[in-house]
Amino acid sequence: MQSVLRSGLLLAMVVCPLVAKAEEKSVRELIAALESDRPAERLASIDQLGLMGSEAAAAVPALTNVLKDPSAVVRAHAANSLGRMGSAARSAVPALMSLVGDEDGAVRREAIEALAAIRPGPKVTVPLLVKMLNDSAPEVAIRAASALADRGKEAVPFLLEALQDGQAAYWACLVISEMGPEAAETVPALMKLLDGADHQLRREAILALAEIGPAAAPAVSALARALDDEIHAAAATYALGRIGGISRPLERRIKENTEAGDPLLRIISVWTLARTHRDDETRMRKAVACLAEGLKCEHRLAREAAARALVDLDPDPEIVRAALKKALEGAKPEVLDTAMDAMAAMRLKVLPRLIEALEVQEVRARAAAIIARIGPEAKAAVPALIDALDDPDAATRSEVLLALAAIGPDARPAASVVIKCLNDPDLKVRYAACYCLGRLGTEAEVAKEMLQRHLKSPDRFLALASAWALACIDPQCAETAARSVAVLINGLKEREASTRVHAAEALGALGALAKDAVPALRQALKDPSPEVRRAAGQALRAIGE
């Protein structure tokens, strides 16, 4: 739910991150360009004003006028830029509110995002957002739900009203799930939904009660009745585990479901009972063993639930280590991937366990792969990852390097060890080392000399990876650029679209030093991949073309 509600803006892939490097124009010039006959120039000016934020406050009246443009794309860009200006764009609120009823879903979405950023006050935005929960476009309702969740308790009275209204009730439940205990006042209204005929709405009401937690204790009896409902038994068991306060008779009823035919219900029932008896070591050992076996279940949702349950219970590391080693030995790749995804979603909560797992050779590669999915937040794992680079298995060393790369500049203590990997006997490890050094950025400047030698490698991908890394480490070095540009131009012809994107991005990072690449980048504007075309356009702007 969190990832859905926090999904990025529509324009995140449209607004060029390198625009700020292009030749800057004054606010007055950009306002004048809003009247241009050239659509591309108008959009670029709108986006540039947005990137300037509150510093471009003088442009608010002009951008407000652009909200009436006949082009939906232009209206969406203008709304996005006004939102980036925050409270400085308060005078645009009435015009943005009118766009909430726009015929184009993308425009409605951007208008909601802009209003959320400007924050004109709950009396203006909250009723409007509640109304948008009934929007015919799900993505608009999602944006409205996200903005409401951000409002916290001030949204509760309006959510109570929304819970009485058909489609809006569904989205209101999602908002309440996001808010958690802050929405405790909605418990009685949610309980009424448990007797409704709409199965999907009942499920979301149950899950909302689960996220409210112990404050939803008045709903325990109603949730207990749902245990006899095949459709909602698993969700109700989960809610009971989150709320707590389970009576002995109810505990016996849940225990029966640990032998149920539904694998998801079995897993959640085991977790619920263990959660209510955390101090019982014998019970915890049995639960951990059962959940570890659940990671191999053919049922995908059951596998995910087992992984999340193991993280939530946070048992003794030795108990988990032994159970996981036994359960995952020889497991199918898709099973391991599911477990990794579920554990990565737990982020910092699972990180201590992953750092411990790096000490065990049999699971080291998988632990590194999960850390890579967590990204920069996993910087505490850097020392253990450095030690793991001594692993005798090349594939494991590659996974460790990719984990360090995902952490980025905060992995700078690893630079000297990663440089040694540039001479690794395994070619794929050398690829991963180049990528890692590039992600470390300026922190890896000591690697420049060795990377420059790799520019002449007979392996074209190693040469390209080295050129990309050099562009990331020191984009202003004329000497390095002179040797890298030709390699990156060849990279624009590689078969994999992602490789062509990286080559174009590296040329853009070099800016004016990549002038010789202009013809090739212009050719790349015709590439069949939209990502490559976009990267090429950004590079040309950064170069000054």
Buried (B, 14 or more C-beta within 10 A) or exposed (E): BEEEBEEEBBBEEBBBEBBEBBEEBEBEEBBEBBEEEEEEBBBBBBBBBBBBBEEBBBBBEBBBEBBEBEBBBBBBBBBBBBBBBBEBBBEBBEBBBEBBEBEBBBBBBBBBBBBBBBBBEBEBBBBBBBBBBBBEBEBBBBBBBBBBBBBEEBBBBBBBBBBEBEBBBBBBBBBBBBBBEBBBBBBEBBBEBBEEEBEEBBBBBBBBBBBBBEBBBEBBEBBBEBBEBEEBBBBBBBBBBBBBEBEEEBBEBBEEBBEBEBBBBBBBBBBBBBBBEEEEEEBBBBBBBBBBBBBBBEBEBBBBBBBBBBBBBEBEEEBBBBBBBEBBEEBEEEBBBBBBBBBBBBBEEBBEBBBBBBEEEEBBBBBBBBBBBBBEBBBBBBEBBBEBBEBEEBEBBBBBBBBBBBBBEBBBBBBEBBBEBBEBEBEBBBBBBBBBBBBBBEBBBEBBEBBBEBBEBEEEBBBBBBBBBBBBBBBEBEEBBEBBBBBBBBBBEBEEBEBBBBBBBBBBBBBEBBBBBBEBBEEBEEBEBEBBBBBBBBBBBBBEB
